[in-house]
């Protein structure tokens, strides 16, 4: 059973709804321990001075922001602590916008929201968001950090996704305009045919992390005392114009369907 990582209240003006926050994704990366190559004893990282290699205690460390190559502003930990947002359990819903108003590039990390005491109010809100096809723009503080997020409904439950800030988003207009040109009719026809040929259902279970699988296989084999020749699968470079590549791709896909 999933464990809540945080509790808060959705706030709409004078009304509020208690919720529990759950992670919607999990870390599946492979984590290694660092060992000394000679005697295999664990090693650790320490903060040391570059000048003499001596370790620096935590209370003696300071952060610096470089203004240029020769000048920096030194910041004391107490100064930074005073700038942290005040702790709060309120998730303020600022407004509701059409779901299509927030593009993919804005989304960062997803969370699920679960009911906390008021089940009826929770599911009523989730259903209302789904029916109206809107997203709530939210602001909240969690673990000493301020977030902006999007409140929505997924399969009858509430979900909250943190959003990037406006100054983090790069506009598509920043692409090299010189490379933009009108599509050739034949290339467009082939591209549309390719899209139609490989159209299908959304099946993410089939998208395996092959690298992670190969690493786990290597670990398991070595744990059994076996030797494994780890090889990277070869990849053929594409040749010819886009139209030629599309023709070959469509032909290969059609042959695969027949087989």
C-alpha atoms as a printed R data frame, in Angstrom:
    type eleno elety resid chain resno       x       y       z
1   ATOM     1    CA   UNK     A     1   0.000   0.000   0.000
2   ATOM     2    CA   UNK     A     2   1.333   3.442  -0.966
3   ATOM     3    CA   UNK     A     3   2.380   5.747   1.843
4   ATOM     4    CA   UNK     A     4   1.584   9.451   1.804
5   ATOM     5    CA   UNK     A     5   4.686  11.642   1.666
6   ATOM     6    CA   UNK     A     6   2.904  14.814   2.783
7   ATOM     7    CA   UNK     A     7  -0.457  16.142   3.947
8   ATOM     8    CA   UNK     A     8  -2.085  19.411   3.008
9   ATOM     9    CA   UNK     A     9  -5.312  21.247   2.213
10  ATOM    10    CA   UNK     A    10  -6.616  22.361  -1.150
11  ATOM    11    CA   UNK     A    11  -7.786  25.929  -0.558
12  ATOM    12    CA   UNK     A    12 -10.439  27.610  -2.725
13  ATOM    13    CA   UNK     A    13 -11.091  31.050  -1.236
14  ATOM    14    CA   UNK     A    14 -12.770  30.375   2.113
15  ATOM    15    CA   UNK     A    15 -13.258  26.635   1.447
16  ATOM    16    CA   UNK     A    16 -10.667  23.901   1.909
17  ATOM    17    CA   UNK     A    17 -10.346  20.184   1.304
18  ATOM    18    CA   UNK     A    18  -7.818  18.000   3.196
19  ATOM    19    CA   UNK     A    19  -5.713  15.704   0.978
20  ATOM    20    CA   UNK     A    20  -2.785  13.324   1.178
21  ATOM    21    CA   UNK     A    21   0.067  13.580  -1.326
22  ATOM    22    CA   UNK     A    22   1.606  10.465  -2.884
23  ATOM    23    CA   UNK     A    23   4.456  10.066  -5.371
24  ATOM    24    CA   UNK     A    24   3.175   9.156  -8.833
25  ATOM    25    CA   UNK     A    25   6.557   7.955 -10.127
26  ATOM    26    CA   UNK     A    26   9.351   5.892  -8.605
27  ATOM    27    CA   UNK     A    27  13.110   5.843  -8.985
28  ATOM    28    CA   UNK     A    28  14.141   2.745 -10.947
29  ATOM    29    CA   UNK     A    29  17.717   3.848 -11.622
30  ATOM    30    CA   UNK     A    30  20.522   1.443 -10.721
31  ATOM    31    CA   UNK     A    31  22.476   2.683  -7.697
32  ATOM    32    CA   UNK     A    32  26.026   1.528  -7.021
33  ATOM    33    CA   UNK     A    33  28.272   1.732  -3.952
34  ATOM    34    CA   UNK     A    34  31.764   3.119  -4.489
35  ATOM    35    CA   UNK     A    35  34.621   0.826  -3.444
36  ATOM    36    CA   UNK     A    36  38.395   1.055  -3.504
37  ATOM    37    CA   UNK     A    37  39.683  -0.954  -6.467
38  ATOM    38    CA   UNK     A    38  42.509  -2.624  -4.472
39  ATOM    39    CA   UNK     A    39  40.933  -3.817  -1.203
40  ATOM    40    CA   UNK     A    40  37.221  -3.228  -2.070
41  ATOM    41    CA   UNK     A    41  36.604  -1.162   1.057
42  ATOM    42    CA   UNK     A    42  33.816   1.465   0.803
43  ATOM    43    CA   UNK     A    43  34.881   5.009  -0.087
44  ATOM    44    CA   UNK     A    44  33.034   8.257   0.614
45  ATOM    45    CA   UNK     A    45  33.048  11.808  -0.662
46  ATOM    46    CA   UNK     A    46  34.123  14.687   1.541
47  ATOM    47    CA   UNK     A    47  34.233  18.457   1.180
48  ATOM    48    CA   UNK     A    48  37.878  19.551   1.123
49  ATOM    49    CA   UNK     A    49  39.808  22.708   0.371
50  ATOM    50    CA   UNK     A    50  41.373  22.753  -3.087
51  ATOM    51    CA   UNK     A    51  44.485  24.474  -1.755
52  ATOM    52    CA   UNK     A    52  45.614  21.794   0.711
53  ATOM    53    CA   UNK     A    53  43.009  18.968   0.579
54  ATOM    54    CA   UNK     A    54  41.955  19.442   4.215
55  ATOM    55    CA   UNK     A    55  38.345  18.593   5.070
56  ATOM    56    CA   UNK     A    56  36.021  21.540   5.795
57  ATOM    57    CA   UNK     A    57  33.441  21.166   8.576
58  ATOM    58    CA   UNK     A    58  29.820  21.920   7.680
59  ATOM    59    CA   UNK     A    59  29.683  25.001   9.930
60  ATOM    60    CA   UNK     A    60  32.698  26.464   8.124
61  ATOM    61    CA   UNK     A    61  31.254  26.204   4.624
62  ATOM    62    CA   UNK     A    62  29.834  29.185   2.738
63  ATOM    63    CA   UNK     A    63  28.082  29.522  -0.593
64  ATOM    64    CA   UNK     A    64  29.299  31.993  -3.191
65  ATOM    65    CA   UNK     A    65  27.587  33.398  -6.284
66  ATOM    66    CA   UNK     A    66  30.068  34.372  -8.986
67  ATOM    67    CA   UNK     A    67  29.534  37.814 -10.508
68  ATOM    68    CA   UNK     A    68  32.457  37.358 -12.882
69  ATOM    69    CA   UNK     A    69  35.721  35.418 -13.009
70  ATOM    70    CA   UNK     A    70  37.251  37.494 -10.179
71  ATOM    71    CA   UNK     A    71  34.307  38.588  -7.999
72  ATOM    72    CA   UNK     A    72  31.707  36.648  -6.007
73  ATOM    73    CA   UNK     A    73  29.063  37.393  -3.378
74  ATOM    74    CA   UNK     A    74  29.478  35.318  -0.193
75  ATOM    75    CA   UNK     A    75  26.239  34.149   1.439
76  ATOM    76    CA   UNK     A    76  25.890  33.010   5.040
77  ATOM    77    CA   UNK     A    77  23.641  29.986   5.776
78  ATOM    78    CA   UNK     A    78  21.596  32.081   8.212
79  ATOM    79    CA   UNK     A    79  20.968  34.686   5.491
80  ATOM    80    CA   UNK     A    80  19.656  32.042   3.116
81  ATOM    81    CA   UNK     A    81  17.533  30.454   5.829
82  ATOM    82    CA   UNK     A    82  15.701  33.750   6.399
83  ATOM    83    CA   UNK     A    83  14.709  33.788   2.720
84  ATOM    84    CA   UNK     A    84  13.043  30.373   2.817
85  ATOM    85    CA   UNK     A    85   9.233  30.414   2.450
86  ATOM    86    CA   UNK     A    86   7.184  30.042   5.597
87  ATOM    87    CA   UNK     A    87   5.995  26.478   6.292
88  ATOM    88    CA   UNK     A    88   2.394  25.894   5.240
89  ATOM    89    CA   UNK     A    89  -0.023  23.047   4.582
90  ATOM    90    CA   UNK     A    90  -2.170  25.050   2.170
91  ATOM    91    CA   UNK     A    91  -2.290  24.304  -1.557
92  ATOM    92    CA   UNK     A    92  -3.818  27.506  -2.899
93  ATOM    93    CA   UNK     A    93  -5.862  27.084  -6.069
94  ATOM    94    CA   UNK     A    94  -5.447  30.425  -7.839
95  ATOM    95    CA   UNK     A    95  -7.695  29.822 -10.852
96  ATOM    96    CA   UNK     A    96  -9.023  27.225 -13.257
97  ATOM    97    CA   UNK     A    97  -7.920  27.238 -16.891
98  ATOM    98    CA   UNK     A    98  -8.771  25.025 -19.889
99  ATOM    99    CA   UNK     A    99  -6.753  21.801 -19.786
100 ATOM   100    CA   UNK     A   100  -5.267  22.616 -23.198
101 ATOM   101    CA   UNK     A   101  -3.861  25.935 -21.897
102 ATOM   102    CA   UNK     A   102  -0.826  24.235 -20.305
103 ATOM   103    CA   UNK     A   103   1.535  22.664 -22.845
104 ATOM   104    CA   UNK     A   104   3.723  19.598 -22.298
105 ATOM   105    CA   UNK     A   105   6.918  21.612 -21.757
106 ATOM   106    CA   UNK     A   106   5.500  23.088 -18.527
107 ATOM   107    CA   UNK     A   107   5.038  19.787 -16.680
108 ATOM   108    CA   UNK     A   108   7.694  18.543 -14.260
109 ATOM   109    CA   UNK     A   109   6.908  15.927 -11.561
110 ATOM   110    CA   UNK     A   110   3.499  14.275 -10.960
111 ATOM   111    CA   UNK     A   111   1.868  13.450  -7.625
112 ATOM   112    CA   UNK     A   112  -1.370  11.729  -6.749
113 ATOM   113    CA   UNK     A   113  -3.710  13.312  -4.221
114 ATOM   114    CA   UNK     A   114  -5.794  11.041  -2.026
115 ATOM   115    CA   UNK     A   115  -8.759  11.887   0.208
116 ATOM   116    CA   UNK     A   116  -8.129  12.686   3.860
117 ATOM   117    CA   UNK     A   117 -11.336  12.504   5.925
118 ATOM   118    CA   UNK     A   118 -13.679  14.230   3.414
119 ATOM   119    CA   UNK     A   119 -14.153  11.497   0.789
120 ATOM   120    CA   UNK     A   120 -17.386  12.946  -0.612
121 ATOM   121    CA   UNK     A   121 -15.879  16.373  -1.234
122 ATOM   122    CA   UNK     A   122 -12.752  14.838  -2.736
123 ATOM   123    CA   UNK     A   123 -14.511  12.700  -5.344
124 ATOM   124    CA   UNK     A   124 -16.990  15.484  -6.143
125 ATOM   125    CA   UNK     A   125 -14.097  17.807  -6.982
126 ATOM   126    CA   UNK     A   126 -12.359  15.149  -9.103
127 ATOM   127    CA   UNK     A   127 -15.560  14.536 -11.062
128 ATOM   128    CA   UNK     A   128 -16.177  18.261 -11.535
129 ATOM   129    CA   UNK     A   129 -12.662  18.802 -12.940
130 ATOM   130    CA   UNK     A   130 -13.154  15.930 -15.361
131 ATOM   131    CA   UNK     A   131 -16.565  17.140 -16.532
132 ATOM   132    CA   UNK     A   132 -15.472  20.743 -16.985
133 ATOM   133    CA   UNK     A   133 -12.189  19.661 -18.630
134 ATOM   134    CA   UNK     A   134 -10.226  22.254 -16.665
135 ATOM   135    CA   UNK     A   135  -6.975  22.392 -14.708
136 ATOM   136    CA   UNK     A   136  -6.418  24.247 -11.463
137 ATOM   137    CA   UNK     A   137  -3.304  26.417 -11.169
138 ATOM   138    CA   UNK     A   138  -1.945  25.869  -7.657
139 ATOM   139    CA   UNK     A   139   0.781  27.264  -5.386
140 ATOM   140    CA   UNK     A   140   2.121  25.641  -2.229
141 ATOM   141    CA   UNK     A   141   5.159  25.204   0.018
142 ATOM   142    CA   UNK     A   142   6.496  21.720   0.688
143 ATOM   143    CA   UNK     A   143   9.734  20.894   2.503
144 ATOM   144    CA   UNK     A   144  11.083  24.450   2.454
145 ATOM   145    CA   UNK     A   145  10.458  24.935  -1.262
146 ATOM   146    CA   UNK     A   146   7.712  26.849  -3.067
147 ATOM   147    CA   UNK     A   147   5.979  25.146  -5.989
148 ATOM   148    CA   UNK     A   148   3.589  26.030  -8.779
149 ATOM   149    CA   UNK     A   149   1.497  23.164 -10.088
150 ATOM   150    CA   UNK     A   150  -1.474  21.950 -12.102
151 ATOM   151    CA   UNK     A   151  -4.396  20.245 -10.351
152 ATOM   152    CA   UNK     A   152  -6.324  17.793 -12.505
153 ATOM   153    CA   UNK     A   153  -8.283  14.548 -12.455
154 ATOM   154    CA   UNK     A   154  -7.038  11.109 -13.573
155 ATOM   155    CA   UNK     A   155  -9.459   8.163 -13.612
156 ATOM   156    CA   UNK     A   156 -11.667   9.790 -10.992
157 ATOM   157    CA   UNK     A   157  -8.814  10.782  -8.660
158 ATOM   158    CA   UNK     A   158  -7.018  14.084  -8.152
159 ATOM   159    CA   UNK     A   159  -3.467  14.592  -9.389
160 ATOM   160    CA   UNK     A   160  -1.048  17.459  -8.900
161 ATOM   161    CA   UNK     A   161   1.876  18.067 -11.264
162 ATOM   162    CA   UNK     A   162   4.616  20.562 -10.470
163 ATOM   163    CA   UNK     A   163   5.186  23.085 -13.241
164 ATOM   164    CA   UNK     A   164   8.316  24.762 -14.530
165 ATOM   165    CA   UNK     A   165   8.566  28.513 -14.087
166 ATOM   166    CA   UNK     A   166   8.118  30.846 -17.052
167 ATOM   167    CA   UNK     A   167  11.817  31.748 -17.129
168 ATOM   168    CA   UNK     A   168  12.707  28.046 -17.511
169 ATOM   169    CA   UNK     A   169  10.671  27.487 -20.671
170 ATOM   170    CA   UNK     A   170  12.401  27.978 -24.012
171 ATOM   171    CA   UNK     A   171  10.192  29.145 -26.866
172 ATOM   172    CA   UNK     A   172  10.011  27.045 -30.016
173 ATOM   173    CA   UNK     A   173  10.676  30.249 -31.941
174 ATOM   174    CA   UNK     A   174  14.280  29.926 -30.756
175 ATOM   175    CA   UNK     A   175  14.877  27.180 -33.331
176 ATOM   176    CA   UNK     A   176  16.925  28.059 -36.389
177 ATOM   177    CA   UNK     A   177  14.374  29.700 -38.685
178 ATOM   178    CA   UNK     A   178  16.640  29.171 -41.684
179 ATOM   179    CA   UNK     A   179  15.968  25.427 -41.449
180 ATOM   180    CA   UNK     A   180  12.198  25.847 -41.630
181 ATOM   181    CA   UNK     A   181  10.662  25.271 -45.037
182 ATOM   182    CA   UNK     A   182   7.410  24.083 -46.559
183 ATOM   183    CA   UNK     A   183   7.033  20.314 -46.819
184 ATOM   184    CA   UNK     A   184   7.390  18.720 -50.240
185 ATOM   185    CA   UNK     A   185   4.066  17.108 -51.283
186 ATOM   186    CA   UNK     A   186   5.638  13.692 -51.857
187 ATOM   187    CA   UNK     A   187   7.546  13.756 -48.562
188 ATOM   188    CA   UNK     A   188   4.402  14.829 -46.719
189 ATOM   189    CA   UNK     A   189   2.408  12.010 -48.318
190 ATOM   190    CA   UNK     A   190   5.048   9.450 -47.320
191 ATOM   191    CA   UNK     A   191   5.258  10.836 -43.776
192 ATOM   192    CA   UNK     A   192   1.475  10.618 -43.381
193 ATOM   193    CA   UNK     A   193   1.550   7.054 -44.741
194 ATOM   194    CA   UNK     A   194   4.271   6.137 -42.237
195 ATOM   195    CA   UNK     A   195   2.209   7.579 -39.360
196 ATOM   196    CA   UNK     A   196  -0.830   5.572 -40.478
197 ATOM   197    CA   UNK     A   197   1.197   2.378 -40.903
198 ATOM   198    CA   UNK     A   198   2.526   2.314 -37.325
199 ATOM   199    CA   UNK     A   199  -0.553   3.768 -35.624
200 ATOM   200    CA   UNK     A   200  -1.749   1.771 -32.628
201 ATOM   201    CA   UNK     A   201  -2.692   1.792 -28.962
202 ATOM   202    CA   UNK     A   202  -0.673   3.427 -26.186
203 ATOM   203    CA   UNK     A   203   1.138   0.476 -24.571
204 ATOM   204    CA   UNK     A   204   3.933   1.786 -22.285
205 ATOM   205    CA   UNK     A   205   4.439  -1.662 -20.699
206 ATOM   206    CA   UNK     A   206   6.272  -2.662 -23.843
207 ATOM   207    CA   UNK     A   207   8.872   0.092 -23.548
208 ATOM   208    CA   UNK     A   208  11.619  -1.607 -21.611
209 ATOM   209    CA   UNK     A   209  14.774   0.010 -20.270
210 ATOM   210    CA   UNK     A   210  17.123  -2.311 -22.138
211 ATOM   211    CA   UNK     A   211  20.260  -0.846 -20.584
212 ATOM   212    CA   UNK     A   212  18.962  -1.470 -17.059
213 ATOM   213    CA   UNK     A   213  17.949  -5.001 -18.018
214 ATOM   214    CA   UNK     A   214  21.440  -5.697 -19.395
215 ATOM   215    CA   UNK     A   215  23.078  -4.312 -16.240
216 ATOM   216    CA   UNK     A   216  20.838  -6.444 -14.002
217 ATOM   217    CA   UNK     A   217  21.611  -9.506 -16.140
218 ATOM   218    CA   UNK     A   218  25.325  -8.781 -15.802
219 ATOM   219    CA   UNK     A   219  25.011  -8.389 -12.003
220 ATOM   220    CA   UNK     A   220  23.039 -11.624 -11.642
221 ATOM   221    CA   UNK     A   221  25.491 -13.537 -13.827
222 ATOM   222    CA   UNK     A   222  28.518 -12.280 -11.892
223 ATOM   223    CA   UNK     A   223  26.747 -13.108  -8.615
224 ATOM   224    CA   UNK     A   224  26.538 -16.699  -9.873
225 ATOM   225    CA   UNK     A   225  30.230 -16.644 -10.728
226 ATOM   226    CA   UNK     A   226  29.659 -16.532 -14.492
227 ATOM   227    CA   UNK     A   227  31.500 -14.408 -17.019
228 ATOM   228    CA   UNK     A   228  29.422 -12.390 -19.450
229 ATOM   229    CA   UNK     A   229  30.606 -10.601 -22.565
230 ATOM   230    CA   UNK     A   230  28.604  -7.384 -22.453
231 ATOM   231    CA   UNK     A   231  28.063  -6.085 -25.964
232 ATOM   232    CA   UNK     A   232  26.296  -2.991 -27.197
233 ATOM   233    CA   UNK     A   233  23.819  -3.851 -29.980
234 ATOM   234    CA   UNK     A   234  24.902  -2.336 -33.327
235 ATOM   235    CA   UNK     A   235  22.786   0.394 -34.893
236 ATOM   236    CA   UNK     A   236  22.727   1.044 -38.612
237 ATOM   237    CA   UNK     A   237  23.052   4.648 -39.720
238 ATOM   238    CA   UNK     A   238  20.223   5.988 -41.876
239 ATOM   239    CA   UNK     A   239  21.162   6.658 -45.496
240 ATOM   240    CA   UNK     A   240  19.603   8.632 -48.308
241 ATOM   241    CA   UNK     A   241  17.056  11.436 -48.315
242 ATOM   242    CA   UNK     A   242  14.108  11.534 -45.942
243 ATOM   243    CA   UNK     A   243  11.805  10.383 -48.752
244 ATOM   244    CA   UNK     A   244  14.033   7.351 -49.444
245 ATOM   245    CA   UNK     A   245  14.209   6.507 -45.734
246 ATOM   246    CA   UNK     A   246  10.424   6.758 -45.441
247 ATOM   247    CA   UNK     A   247   9.911   4.437 -48.412
248 ATOM   248    CA   UNK     A   248  12.239   1.842 -46.897
249 ATOM   249    CA   UNK     A   249  10.573   2.159 -43.490
250 ATOM   250    CA   UNK     A   250   7.072   1.734 -44.924
251 ATOM   251    CA   UNK     A   251   8.185  -1.234 -47.004
252 ATOM   252    CA   UNK     A   252   9.802  -2.942 -44.005
253 ATOM   253    CA   UNK     A   253   6.730  -2.366 -41.843
254 ATOM   254    CA   UNK     A   254   4.388  -3.752 -44.477
255 ATOM   255    CA   UNK     A   255   6.593  -6.843 -44.909
256 ATOM   256    CA   UNK     A   256   6.561  -7.355 -41.141
257 ATOM   257    CA   UNK     A   257   2.757  -7.226 -41.089
258 ATOM   258    CA   UNK     A   258   2.537  -9.816 -43.879
259 ATOM   259    CA   UNK     A   259   4.994 -12.113 -42.117
